[in-house]
Amino acid sequence: MRIVVTDPPAGVAMQVQKGRDELLPPIEKTKYKLVFDLAVDVQLESDAPNFLGKFAQGPKQSRFIYINSGTYAGQTDSCWGRRAKVSLMDVTAKQIHQILASPGTRLEISIRGTGTDGGPVCASVKPNATSGWKVI
């Protein structure tokens, strides 16, 4: 899957949390966006996908991915220390089946990286207005 963080706050590190204490840096970093690629395992035993692996955080009924910023992203000199939750609960079994049937596709979501206070986005985040999780 891919997470695109648009409009990240200037000078603030952002990384995806892997497990309890590992961090995944962006594969692409510009002034205007950060791009994270990560792999998750999925069980499809029911109508709702169950995401597993080190990137999937939280209980089965409310899985999410953490995007850490500032001190939580290893930036020791930052005045920020936040985590944003990107929910996996809107991903459908139909989308997972589409990906399995079409090698080279992935799930992708785009979120805004700067919060209303001008700092890094935190808490549960909503996707950008034009996108939720999409098969790309």
Secondary structure, 3 states (H helix, E strand, C coil): CEEEEECCCCCCCEEEEECCCEEECCCEECCCEEEEECCCEEECCCCCCEEECCCCECCHHHCEEEEEEEHHHCCCCCCCEEEEEEECCCCCHHHHHHHHHCCCCCEEEEEECECCCCCECCEECCCCCCCCCEEC
